[in-house]
Amino acid sequence: MSTDELRRIMYRDSRKAAATEHDLQVGCVRWFRYEFTAFAPLLFAIPNGGRRDYVAAAKLKAEGVVPGVPDLLLAVPRGGYHALWIEMKNGKAGELSPAQKEMHVNLRTQGYRVEVCRTFDAFVTIIRDYLRYNG
């Protein structure tokens, strides 16, 4: 599936409300896995966010969930970085929380690249730049 084909699928109904952050992330991951099959298993989600009841939140915290961790990790070292972390946000409206801002600083300090992605096109640009892909 080409970038243009996926873009058409994601935005096929202009009357529909803007894609959600979930829709954006799903589309981006699908494109990545199609475009970069060799790296497909190395891009994965970190299910850190979302609303949970107190019991579920307590269990996750005990398991090591930390506030502010970005949504996606591409576990491929490139360009002097250990890996690429991507925080997905739904367009301009999505704001970083204080915990996310702090985590981004911490990750960058440790040699990771961290990007905030608000659109499908931005995701494609970030990935191609990171992997030095010019196709």
Secondary structure, 3 states (H helix, E strand, C coil): CCHHHHHHHHCCCCCCCCCCHHHHHHHHHHHHHHHCHHHHHHEEECCCCCCCCHHHHHHHHHHCCCCCCCCEEECCCECCECCEEEEECCHHHCCCCHHHHHHHHHHHHCCCEEEEECCHHHHHHHHHHHHCCCC
